[in-house]
Amino acid sequence: MKLTNGVRLERGMSVDVVSPLQSNPVITNGGQIVADAFMRVYGIDLRRANALNTVYLDAQRIG
């Protein structure tokens, strides 16, 4: 669990994103598609929580 700036992240939270690139979406374009997905699904601002990085997020390729 991470609680920063009033934003709480829990282990197991996940979002699905479609990326046209084969690189990690957490670090590509500043992680914008991942940040947008967390905002849409959970209403969480990952930038405010300072958690938009590979320390807190893990990307798994499916397919």
PQR file of N, CA, C, O and H, with PARSE charges and radii, in Angstrom:
ATOM      1  N   MET A   1       0.831  -1.173   0.000 -0.4000 1.5000
ATOM      2  CA  MET A   1       0.000   0.000   0.000 -0.0000 2.0000
ATOM      3  C   MET A   1       0.879   1.241   0.000  0.5500 1.7000
ATOM      4  O   MET A   1       1.918   1.282   0.658 -0.5500 1.4000
ATOM      5  N   LYS A   2       0.450   2.244  -0.742 -0.4000 1.5000
ATOM      6  CA  LYS A   2       1.164   3.524  -0.781 -0.0000 2.0000
ATOM      7  C   LYS A   2       0.135   4.630  -0.580  0.5500 1.7000
ATOM      8  O   LYS A   2      -0.889   4.665  -1.263 -0.5500 1.4000
ATOM      9  H   LYS A   2      -0.395   2.211  -1.277  0.4000 1.0000
ATOM     10  N   LEU A   3       0.407   5.524   0.349 -0.4000 1.5000
ATOM     11  CA  LEU A   3      -0.460   6.665   0.603 -0.0000 2.0000
ATOM     12  C   LEU A   3       0.394   7.921   0.537  0.5500 1.7000
ATOM     13  O   LEU A   3       1.225   8.161   1.413 -0.5500 1.4000
ATOM     14  H   LEU A   3       1.238   5.496   0.904  0.4000 1.0000
ATOM     15  N   THR A   4       0.185   8.728  -0.514 -0.4000 1.5000
ATOM     16  CA  THR A   4       0.946   9.952  -0.712 -0.0000 2.0000
ATOM     17  C   THR A   4       0.014  11.042  -1.214  0.5500 1.7000
ATOM     18  O   THR A   4      -0.786  10.815  -2.122 -0.5500 1.4000
ATOM     19  H   THR A   4      -0.490   8.533  -1.225  0.4000 1.0000
ATOM     20  N   ASN A   5       0.119  12.213  -0.628 -0.4000 1.5000
ATOM     21  CA  ASN A   5      -0.688  13.369  -1.036 -0.0000 2.0000
ATOM     22  C   ASN A   5      -2.179  13.048  -1.099  0.5500 1.7000
ATOM     23  O   ASN A   5      -2.888  13.545  -1.974 -0.5500 1.4000
ATOM     24  H   ASN A   5       0.769  12.397   0.109  0.4000 1.0000
ATOM     25  N   GLY A   6      -2.648  12.225  -0.182 -0.4000 1.5000
ATOM     26  CA  GLY A   6      -4.060  11.886  -0.134 -0.0000 2.0000
ATOM     27  C   GLY A   6      -4.500  10.851  -1.153  0.5500 1.7000
ATOM     28  O   GLY A   6      -5.692  10.573  -1.278 -0.5500 1.4000
ATOM     29  H   GLY A   6      -2.072  11.821   0.529  0.4000 1.0000
ATOM     30  N   VAL A   7      -3.550  10.278  -1.884 -0.4000 1.5000
ATOM     31  CA  VAL A   7      -3.860   9.268  -2.899 -0.0000 2.0000
ATOM     32  C   VAL A   7      -3.400   7.916  -2.373  0.5500 1.7000
ATOM     33  O   VAL A   7      -2.246   7.745  -1.980 -0.5500 1.4000
ATOM     34  H   VAL A   7      -2.581  10.505  -1.782  0.4000 1.0000
ATOM     35  N   ARG A   8      -4.321   6.958  -2.371 -0.4000 1.5000
ATOM     36  CA  ARG A   8      -4.003   5.636  -1.842 -0.0000 2.0000
ATOM     37  C   ARG A   8      -3.962   4.615  -2.971  0.5500 1.7000
ATOM     38  O   ARG A   8      -4.917   4.479  -3.735 -0.5500 1.4000
ATOM     39  H   ARG A   8      -5.259   7.096  -2.690  0.4000 1.0000
ATOM     40  N   LEU A   9      -2.857   3.909  -3.064 -0.4000 1.5000
ATOM     41  CA  LEU A   9      -2.695   2.818  -4.027 -0.0000 2.0000
ATOM     42  C   LEU A   9      -2.592   1.508  -3.264  0.5500 1.7000
ATOM     43  O   LEU A   9      -1.908   1.417  -2.244 -0.5500 1.4000
ATOM     44  H   LEU A   9      -2.081   4.020  -2.443  0.4000 1.0000
ATOM     45  N   GLU A  10      -3.275   0.506  -3.766 -0.4000 1.5000
ATOM     46  CA  GLU A  10      -3.257  -0.819  -3.138 -0.0000 2.0000
ATOM     47  C   GLU A  10      -2.640  -1.832  -4.084  0.5500 1.7000
ATOM     48  O   GLU A  10      -2.776  -1.721  -5.303 -0.5500 1.4000
ATOM     49  H   GLU A  10      -3.831   0.580  -4.594  0.4000 1.0000
ATOM     50  N   ARG A  11      -1.972  -2.808  -3.526 -0.4000 1.5000
ATOM     51  CA  ARG A  11      -1.437  -3.906  -4.327 -0.0000 2.0000
ATOM     52  C   ARG A  11      -2.605  -4.610  -5.019  0.5500 1.7000
ATOM     53  O   ARG A  11      -3.648  -4.854  -4.411 -0.5500 1.4000
ATOM     54  H   ARG A  11      -1.862  -2.898  -2.537  0.4000 1.0000
ATOM     55  N   GLY A  12      -2.415  -4.928  -6.288 -0.4000 1.5000
ATOM     56  CA  GLY A  12      -3.443  -5.635  -7.044 -0.0000 2.0000
ATOM     57  C   GLY A  12      -4.290  -4.738  -7.920  0.5500 1.7000
ATOM     58  O   GLY A  12      -5.041  -5.232  -8.762 -0.5500 1.4000
ATOM     59  H   GLY A  12      -1.568  -4.729  -6.782  0.4000 1.0000
ATOM     60  N   MET A  13      -4.186  -3.428  -7.741 -0.4000 1.5000
ATOM     61  CA  MET A  13      -4.900  -2.524  -8.649 -0.0000 2.0000
ATOM     62  C   MET A  13      -4.311  -2.711 -10.040  0.5500 1.7000
ATOM     63  O   MET A  13      -3.095  -2.806 -10.207 -0.5500 1.4000
ATOM     64  H   MET A  13      -3.576  -3.027  -7.057  0.4000 1.0000
ATOM     65  N   SER A  14      -5.193  -2.763 -11.034 -0.4000 1.5000
ATOM     66  CA  SER A  14      -4.674  -2.944 -12.389 -0.0000 2.0000
ATOM     67  C   SER A  14      -5.568  -2.247 -13.399  0.5500 1.7000
ATOM     68  O   SER A  14      -6.755  -2.025 -13.159 -0.5500 1.4000
ATOM     69  H   SER A  14      -6.181  -2.687 -10.899  0.4000 1.0000
ATOM     70  N   VAL A  15      -4.979  -1.912 -14.516 -0.4000 1.5000
ATOM     71  CA  VAL A  15      -5.708  -1.334 -15.640 -0.0000 2.0000
ATOM     72  C   VAL A  15      -5.184  -1.989 -16.908  0.5500 1.7000
ATOM     73  O   VAL A  15      -4.047  -2.459 -16.954 -0.5500 1.4000
ATOM     74  H   VAL A  15      -4.015  -2.092 -14.710  0.4000 1.0000
ATOM     75  N   ASP A  16      -6.016  -2.015 -17.924 -0.4000 1.5000
ATOM     76  CA  ASP A  16      -5.602  -2.522 -19.233 -0.0000 2.0000
ATOM     77  C   ASP A  16      -5.469  -1.334 -20.169  0.5500 1.7000
ATOM     78  O   ASP A  16      -6.357  -0.484 -20.244 -0.5500 1.4000
ATOM     79  H   ASP A  16      -6.940  -1.634 -17.887  0.4000 1.0000
ATOM     80  N   VAL A  17      -4.353  -1.282 -20.881 -0.4000 1.5000
ATOM     81  CA  VAL A  17      -4.143  -0.230 -21.874 -0.0000 2.0000
ATOM     82  C   VAL A  17      -3.685  -0.870 -23.170  0.5500 1.7000
ATOM     83  O   VAL A  17      -3.057  -1.929 -23.171 -0.5500 1.4000
ATOM     84  H   VAL A  17      -3.632  -1.973 -20.820  0.4000 1.0000
ATOM     85  N   VAL A  18      -4.007  -0.217 -24.263 -0.4000 1.5000
ATOM     86  CA  VAL A  18      -3.559  -0.657 -25.573 -0.0000 2.0000
ATOM     87  C   VAL A  18      -2.490   0.319 -26.018  0.5500 1.7000
ATOM     88  O   VAL A  18      -2.724   1.525 -26.101 -0.5500 1.4000
ATOM     89  H   VAL A  18      -4.517   0.643 -24.262  0.4000 1.0000
ATOM     90  N   SER A  19      -1.316  -0.216 -26.303 -0.4000 1.5000
ATOM     91  CA  SER A  19      -0.205   0.628 -26.723 -0.0000 2.0000
ATOM     92  C   SER A  19       0.229   0.217 -28.130  0.5500 1.7000
ATOM     93  O   SER A  19       0.430  -0.967 -28.398 -0.5500 1.4000
ATOM     94  H   SER A  19      -1.126  -1.195 -26.235  0.4000 1.0000
ATOM     95  N   PRO A  20       0.371   1.187 -29.022 -0.5600 1.5000
ATOM     96  CA  PRO A  20       0.818   0.857 -30.376  0.2800 2.0000
ATOM     97  C   PRO A  20       2.309   0.498 -30.428  0.5500 1.7000
ATOM     98  O   PRO A  20       2.796  -0.002 -31.442 -0.5500 1.4000
ATOM     99  N   LEU A  21       3.014   0.752 -29.347 -0.4000 1.5000
ATOM    100  CA  LEU A  21       4.451   0.476 -29.298 -0.0000 2.0000
ATOM    101  C   LEU A  21       4.720  -0.777 -28.481  0.5500 1.7000
ATOM    102  O   LEU A  21       3.887  -1.198 -27.678 -0.5500 1.4000
ATOM    103  H   LEU A  21       2.617   1.158 -28.523  0.4000 1.0000
ATOM    104  N   GLN A  22       5.876  -1.361 -28.691 -0.4000 1.5000
ATOM    105  CA  GLN A  22       6.236  -2.555 -27.925 -0.0000 2.0000
ATOM    106  C   GLN A  22       6.982  -2.210 -26.647  0.5500 1.7000
ATOM    107  O   GLN A  22       7.347  -3.108 -25.888 -0.5500 1.4000
ATOM    108  H   GLN A  22       6.552  -1.019 -29.343  0.4000 1.0000
ATOM    109  N   SER A  23       7.213  -0.936 -26.393 -0.4000 1.5000
ATOM    110  CA  SER A  23       7.928  -0.536 -25.184 -0.0000 2.0000
ATOM    111  C   SER A  23       6.969  -0.450 -23.998  0.5500 1.7000
ATOM    112  O   SER A  23       5.750  -0.513 -24.161 -0.5500 1.4000
ATOM    113  H   SER A  23       6.917  -0.206 -27.010  0.4000 1.0000
ATOM    114  N   ASN A  24       7.529  -0.307 -22.828 -0.4000 1.5000
ATOM    115  CA  ASN A  24       6.780  -0.262 -21.583 -0.0000 2.0000
ATOM    116  C   ASN A  24       5.912   1.001 -21.544  0.5500 1.7000
ATOM    117  O   ASN A  24       6.457   2.104 -21.600 -0.5500 1.4000
ATOM    118  H   ASN A  24       8.518  -0.256 -22.696  0.4000 1.0000
ATOM    119  N   PRO A  25       4.581   0.882 -21.449 -0.5600 1.5000
ATOM    120  CA  PRO A  25       3.704   2.060 -21.448  0.2800 2.0000
ATOM    121  C   PRO A  25       3.841   2.919 -20.192  0.5500 1.7000
ATOM    122  O   PRO A  25       3.388   4.063 -20.177 -0.5500 1.4000
ATOM    123  N   VAL A  26       4.456   2.383 -19.144 -0.4000 1.5000
ATOM    124  CA  VAL A  26       4.654   3.158 -17.915 -0.0000 2.0000
ATOM    125  C   VAL A  26       5.685   4.261 -18.144  0.5500 1.7000
ATOM    126  O   VAL A  26       5.597   5.329 -17.540 -0.5500 1.4000
ATOM    127  H   VAL A  26       4.824   1.453 -19.156  0.4000 1.0000
ATOM    128  N   ILE A  27       6.658   4.006 -19.012 -0.4000 1.5000
ATOM    129  CA  ILE A  27       7.708   4.990 -19.247 -0.0000 2.0000
ATOM    130  C   ILE A  27       7.606   5.677 -20.606  0.5500 1.7000
ATOM    131  O   ILE A  27       8.290   6.675 -20.831 -0.5500 1.4000
ATOM    132  H   ILE A  27       6.730   3.137 -19.503  0.4000 1.0000
ATOM    133  N   THR A  28       6.780   5.178 -21.511 -0.4000 1.5000
ATOM    134  CA  THR A  28       6.619   5.781 -22.831 -0.0000 2.0000
ATOM    135  C   THR A  28       5.713   7.004 -22.731  0.5500 1.7000
ATOM    136  O   THR A  28       4.644   6.942 -22.124 -0.5500 1.4000
ATOM    137  H   THR A  28       6.225   4.366 -21.328  0.4000 1.0000
ATOM    138  N   ASN A  29       6.137   8.105 -23.322 -0.4000 1.5000
ATOM    139  CA  ASN A  29       5.376   9.367 -23.293 -0.0000 2.0000
ATOM    140  C   ASN A  29       5.012   9.791 -21.874  0.5500 1.7000
ATOM    141  O   ASN A  29       3.927  10.323 -21.639 -0.5500 1.4000
ATOM    142  H   ASN A  29       7.006   8.156 -23.816  0.4000 1.0000
ATOM    143  N   GLY A  30       5.904   9.561 -20.950 -0.4000 1.5000
ATOM    144  CA  GLY A  30       5.653   9.952 -19.567 -0.0000 2.0000
ATOM    145  C   GLY A  30       4.571   9.143 -18.889  0.5500 1.7000
ATOM    146  O   GLY A  30       4.062   9.539 -17.840 -0.5500 1.4000
ATOM    147  H   GLY A  30       6.785   9.129 -21.141  0.4000 1.0000
ATOM    148  N   GLY A  31       4.211   8.003 -19.482 -0.4000 1.5000
ATOM    149  CA  GLY A  31       3.195   7.140 -18.892 -0.0000 2.0000
ATOM    150  C   GLY A  31       1.782   7.681 -19.013  0.5500 1.7000
ATOM    151  O   GLY A  31       0.904   7.307 -18.235 -0.5500 1.4000
ATOM    152  H   GLY A  31       4.624   7.681 -20.333  0.4000 1.0000
ATOM    153  N   GLN A  32       1.556   8.555 -19.977 -0.4000 1.5000
ATOM    154  CA  GLN A  32       0.261   9.232 -20.099 -0.0000 2.0000
ATOM    155  C   GLN A  32      -0.913   8.269 -20.241  0.5500 1.7000
ATOM    156  O   GLN A  32      -1.948   8.482 -19.610 -0.5500 1.4000
ATOM    157  H   GLN A  32       2.268   8.859 -20.609  0.4000 1.0000
ATOM    158  N   ILE A  33      -0.785   7.203 -21.058 -0.4000 1.5000
ATOM    159  CA  ILE A  33      -1.926   6.301 -21.227 -0.0000 2.0000
ATOM    160  C   ILE A  33      -2.219   5.519 -19.951  0.5500 1.7000
ATOM    161  O   ILE A  33      -3.370   5.179 -19.677 -0.5500 1.4000
ATOM    162  H   ILE A  33       0.056   7.030 -21.570  0.4000 1.0000
ATOM    163  N   VAL A  34      -1.184   5.236 -19.178 -0.4000 1.5000
ATOM    164  CA  VAL A  34      -1.386   4.537 -17.897 -0.0000 2.0000
ATOM    165  C   VAL A  34      -2.030   5.487 -16.890  0.5500 1.7000
ATOM    166  O   VAL A  34      -2.953   5.100 -16.172 -0.5500 1.4000
ATOM    167  H   VAL A  34      -0.249   5.512 -19.400  0.4000 1.0000
ATOM    168  N   ALA A  35      -1.550   6.715 -16.836 -0.4000 1.5000
ATOM    169  CA  ALA A  35      -2.141   7.709 -15.931 -0.0000 2.0000
ATOM    170  C   ALA A  35      -3.608   7.944 -16.272  0.5500 1.7000
ATOM    171  O   ALA A  35      -4.447   8.025 -15.376 -0.5500 1.4000
ATOM    172  H   ALA A  35      -0.800   7.029 -17.419  0.4000 1.0000
ATOM    173  N   ASP A  36      -3.922   8.054 -17.556 -0.4000 1.5000
ATOM    174  CA  ASP A  36      -5.310   8.253 -17.978 -0.0000 2.0000
ATOM    175  C   ASP A  36      -6.184   7.065 -17.589  0.5500 1.7000
ATOM    176  O   ASP A  36      -7.324   7.241 -17.161 -0.5500 1.4000
ATOM    177  H   ASP A  36      -3.241   7.988 -18.285  0.4000 1.0000
ATOM    178  N   ALA A  37      -5.646   5.854 -17.739 -0.4000 1.5000
ATOM    179  CA  ALA A  37      -6.411   4.650 -17.403 -0.0000 2.0000
ATOM    180  C   ALA A  37      -6.691   4.572 -15.900  0.5500 1.7000
ATOM    181  O   ALA A  37      -7.800   4.215 -15.502 -0.5500 1.4000
ATOM    182  H   ALA A  37      -4.720   5.711 -18.087  0.4000 1.0000
ATOM    183  N   PHE A  38      -5.705   4.900 -15.058 -0.4000 1.5000
ATOM    184  CA  PHE A  38      -5.935   4.889 -13.611 -0.0000 2.0000
ATOM    185  C   PHE A  38      -6.953   5.949 -13.214  0.5500 1.7000
ATOM    186  O   PHE A  38      -7.767   5.726 -12.318 -0.5500 1.4000
ATOM    187  H   PHE A  38      -4.804   5.190 -15.381  0.4000 1.0000
ATOM    188  N   MET A  39      -6.911   7.097 -13.874 -0.4000 1.5000
ATOM    189  CA  MET A  39      -7.884   8.144 -13.578 -0.0000 2.0000
ATOM    190  C   MET A  39      -9.285   7.695 -13.976  0.5500 1.7000
ATOM    191  O   MET A  39     -10.248   7.934 -13.247 -0.5500 1.4000
ATOM    192  H   MET A  39      -6.250   7.279 -14.602  0.4000 1.0000
ATOM    193  N   ARG A  40      -9.398   7.050 -15.127 -0.4000 1.5000
ATOM    194  CA  ARG A  40     -10.701   6.597 -15.621 -0.0000 2.0000
ATOM    195  C   ARG A  40     -11.286   5.486 -14.748  0.5500 1.7000
ATOM    196  O   ARG A  40     -12.475   5.513 -14.431 -0.5500 1.4000
ATOM    197  H   ARG A  40      -8.616   6.856 -15.720  0.4000 1.0000
ATOM    198  N   VAL A  41     -10.469   4.518 -14.361 -0.4000 1.5000
ATOM    199  CA  VAL A  41     -10.961   3.350 -13.626 -0.0000 2.0000
ATOM    200  C   VAL A  41     -11.118   3.620 -12.129  0.5500 1.7000
ATOM    201  O   VAL A  41     -12.132   3.256 -11.533 -0.5500 1.4000
ATOM    202  H   VAL A  41      -9.503   4.496 -14.619  0.4000 1.0000
ATOM    203  N   TYR A  42     -10.114   4.259 -11.525 -0.4000 1.5000
ATOM    204  CA  TYR A  42     -10.112   4.433 -10.068 -0.0000 2.0000
ATOM    205  C   TYR A  42     -10.290   5.882  -9.598  0.5500 1.7000
ATOM    206  O   TYR A  42     -10.533   6.131  -8.418 -0.5500 1.4000
ATOM    207  H   TYR A  42      -9.290   4.555 -12.010  0.4000 1.0000
ATOM    208  N   GLY A  43     -10.168   6.824 -10.522 -0.4000 1.5000
ATOM    209  CA  GLY A  43     -10.211   8.228 -10.117 -0.0000 2.0000
ATOM    210  C   GLY A  43      -8.953   8.644  -9.382  0.5500 1.7000
ATOM    211  O   GLY A  43      -8.977   9.558  -8.558 -0.5500 1.4000
ATOM    212  H   GLY A  43      -9.971   6.621 -11.481  0.4000 1.0000
ATOM    213  N   ILE A  44      -7.847   7.966  -9.684 -0.4000 1.5000
ATOM    214  CA  ILE A  44      -6.573   8.198  -9.004 -0.0000 2.0000
ATOM    215  C   ILE A  44      -5.619   8.929  -9.945  0.5500 1.7000
ATOM    216  O   ILE A  44      -5.455   8.552 -11.105 -0.5500 1.4000
ATOM    217  H   ILE A  44      -7.827   7.223 -10.354  0.4000 1.0000
ATOM    218  N   ASP A  45      -4.995   9.982  -9.419 -0.4000 1.5000
ATOM    219  CA  ASP A  45      -3.984  10.718 -10.163 -0.0000 2.0000
ATOM    220  C   ASP A  45      -2.607  10.188  -9.766  0.5500 1.7000
ATOM    221  O   ASP A  45      -2.082  10.537  -8.709 -0.5500 1.4000
ATOM    222  H   ASP A  45      -5.128  10.289  -8.477  0.4000 1.0000
ATOM    223  N   LEU A  46      -2.030   9.350 -10.613 -0.4000 1.5000
ATOM    224  CA  LEU A  46      -0.733   8.744 -10.309 -0.0000 2.0000
ATOM    225  C   LEU A  46       0.379   9.781 -10.199  0.5500 1.7000
ATOM    226  O   LEU A  46       1.325   9.594  -9.434 -0.5500 1.4000
ATOM    227  H   LEU A  46      -2.456   9.067 -11.472  0.4000 1.0000
ATOM    228  N   ARG A  47       0.278  10.856 -10.944 -0.4000 1.5000
ATOM    229  CA  ARG A  47       1.301  11.912 -10.864 -0.0000 2.0000
ATOM    230  C   ARG A  47       1.259  12.581  -9.483  0.5500 1.7000
ATOM    231  O   ARG A  47       2.305  12.857  -8.895 -0.5500 1.4000
ATOM    232  H   ARG A  47      -0.491  11.008 -11.566  0.4000 1.0000
ATOM    233  N   ARG A  48       0.074  12.836  -8.979 -0.4000 1.5000
ATOM    234  CA  ARG A  48      -0.068  13.439  -7.652 -0.0000 2.0000
ATOM    235  C   ARG A  48       0.493  12.515  -6.577  0.5500 1.7000
ATOM    236  O   ARG A  48       1.073  12.972  -5.593 -0.5500 1.4000
ATOM    237  H   ARG A  48      -0.776  12.612  -9.457  0.4000 1.0000
ATOM    238  N   ALA A  49       0.314  11.217  -6.777 -0.4000 1.5000
ATOM    239  CA  ALA A  49       0.827  10.231  -5.820 -0.0000 2.0000
ATOM    240  C   ALA A  49       2.306   9.951  -6.029  0.5500 1.7000
ATOM    241  O   ALA A  49       2.912   9.205  -5.259 -0.5500 1.4000
ATOM    242  H   ALA A  49      -0.158  10.846  -7.577  0.4000 1.0000
ATOM    243  N   ASN A  50       2.895  10.544  -7.069 -0.4000 1.5000
ATOM    244  CA  ASN A  50       4.300  10.314  -7.410 -0.0000 2.0000
ATOM    245  C   ASN A  50       4.576   8.816  -7.580  0.5500 1.7000
ATOM    246  O   ASN A  50       5.587   8.294  -7.110 -0.5500 1.4000
ATOM    247  H   ASN A  50       2.403  11.149  -7.695  0.4000 1.0000
ATOM    248  N   ALA A  51       3.643   8.141  -8.269 -0.4000 1.5000
ATOM    249  CA  ALA A  51       3.748   6.693  -8.429 -0.0000 2.0000
ATOM    250  C   ALA A  51       3.753   6.268  -9.891  0.5500 1.7000
ATOM    251  O   ALA A  51       3.583   5.085 -10.186 -0.5500 1.4000
ATOM    252  H   ALA A  51       2.822   8.565  -8.651  0.4000 1.0000
ATOM    253  N   LEU A  52       3.943   7.196 -10.796 -0.4000 1.5000
ATOM    254  CA  LEU A  52       3.957   6.856 -12.212 -0.0000 2.0000
ATOM    255  C   LEU A  52       5.378   6.501 -12.619  0.5500 1.7000
ATOM    256  O   LEU A  52       6.042   7.245 -13.342 -0.5500 1.4000
ATOM    257  H   LEU A  52       4.081   8.157 -10.556  0.4000 1.0000
ATOM    258  N   ASN A  53       5.830   5.346 -12.139 -0.4000 1.5000
ATOM    259  CA  ASN A  53       7.173   4.857 -12.445 -0.0000 2.0000
ATOM    260  C   ASN A  53       7.213   3.348 -12.245  0.5500 1.7000
ATOM    261  O   ASN A  53       6.262   2.754 -11.737 -0.5500 1.4000
ATOM    262  H   ASN A  53       5.291   4.742 -11.552  0.4000 1.0000
ATOM    263  N   THR A  54       8.298   2.748 -12.639 -0.4000 1.5000
ATOM    264  CA  THR A  54       8.414   1.288 -12.577 -0.0000 2.0000
ATOM    265  C   THR A  54       8.710   0.764 -11.177  0.5500 1.7000
ATOM    266  O   THR A  54       8.749  -0.450 -10.972 -0.5500 1.4000
ATOM    267  H   THR A  54       9.070   3.230 -13.052  0.4000 1.0000
ATOM    268  N   VAL A  55       8.917   1.642 -10.225 -0.4000 1.5000
ATOM    269  CA  VAL A  55       9.086   1.191  -8.837 -0.0000 2.0000
ATOM    270  C   VAL A  55       7.745   0.691  -8.299  0.5500 1.7000
ATOM    271  O   VAL A  55       7.691  -0.303  -7.575 -0.5500 1.4000
ATOM    272  H   VAL A  55       8.885   2.627 -10.392  0.4000 1.0000
ATOM    273  N   TYR A  56       6.663   1.387  -8.658 -0.4000 1.5000
ATOM    274  CA  TYR A  56       5.335   1.052  -8.147 -0.0000 2.0000
ATOM    275  C   TYR A  56       4.456   0.315  -9.147  0.5500 1.7000
ATOM    276  O   TYR A  56       3.498  -0.353  -8.760 -0.5500 1.4000
ATOM    277  H   TYR A  56       6.706   2.195  -9.246  0.4000 1.0000
ATOM    278  N   LEU A  57       4.776   0.434 -10.424 -0.4000 1.5000
ATOM    279  CA  LEU A  57       3.930  -0.166 -11.470 -0.0000 2.0000
ATOM    280  C   LEU A  57       4.692  -1.200 -12.282  0.5500 1.7000
ATOM    281  O   LEU A  57       5.880  -1.042 -12.565 -0.5500 1.4000
ATOM    282  H   LEU A  57       5.554   0.977 -10.739  0.4000 1.0000
ATOM    283  N   ASP A  58       3.999  -2.239 -12.644 -0.4000 1.5000
ATOM    284  CA  ASP A  58       4.581  -3.317 -13.433 -0.0000 2.0000
ATOM    285  C   ASP A  58       3.732  -3.508 -14.689  0.5500 1.7000
ATOM    286  O   ASP A  58       2.513  -3.650 -14.598 -0.5500 1.4000
ATOM    287  H   ASP A  58       3.034  -2.367 -12.415  0.4000 1.0000
ATOM    288  N   ALA A  59       4.360  -3.512 -15.838 -0.4000 1.5000
ATOM    289  CA  ALA A  59       3.643  -3.713 -17.100 -0.0000 2.0000
ATOM    290  C   ALA A  59       3.804  -5.160 -17.546  0.5500 1.7000
ATOM    291  O   ALA A  59       4.908  -5.705 -17.538 -0.5500 1.4000
ATOM    292  H   ALA A  59       5.350  -3.397 -15.912  0.4000 1.0000
ATOM    293  N   GLN A  60       2.706  -5.768 -17.929 -0.4000 1.5000
ATOM    294  CA  GLN A  60       2.733  -7.133 -18.433 -0.0000 2.0000
ATOM    295  C   GLN A  60       2.104  -7.139 -19.826  0.5500 1.7000
ATOM    296  O   GLN A  60       0.995  -6.643 -20.029 -0.5500 1.4000
ATOM    297  H   GLN A  60       1.809  -5.326 -17.935  0.4000 1.0000
ATOM    298  N   ARG A  61       2.822  -7.698 -20.754 -0.4000 1.5000
ATOM    299  CA  ARG A  61       2.310  -7.770 -22.119 -0.0000 2.0000
ATOM    300  C   ARG A  61       1.417  -9.004 -22.242  0.5500 1.7000
ATOM    301  O   ARG A  61       1.784 -10.098 -21.815 -0.5500 1.4000
ATOM    302  H   ARG A  61       3.723  -8.100 -20.589  0.4000 1.0000
ATOM    303  N   ILE A  62       0.258  -8.807 -22.824 -0.4000 1.5000
ATOM    304  CA  ILE A  62      -0.681  -9.895 -23.020 -0.0000 2.0000
ATOM    305  C   ILE A  62      -0.862 -10.091 -24.521  0.5500 1.7000
ATOM    306  O   ILE A  62      -1.091  -9.138 -25.266 -0.5500 1.4000
ATOM    307  H   ILE A  62      -0.040  -7.918 -23.171  0.4000 1.0000
ATOM    308  N   GLY A  63      -0.756 -11.320 -24.938 -0.4000 1.5000
ATOM    309  CA  GLY A  63      -0.994 -11.612 -26.361 -0.0000 2.0000
ATOM    310  C   GLY A  63       0.204 -11.689 -27.206  0.5500 1.7000
ATOM    311  O   GLY A  63       0.097 -11.929 -28.408 -0.5500 1.4000
ATOM    312  H   GLY A  63      -0.570 -12.094 -24.333  0.4000 1.0000
TER
END
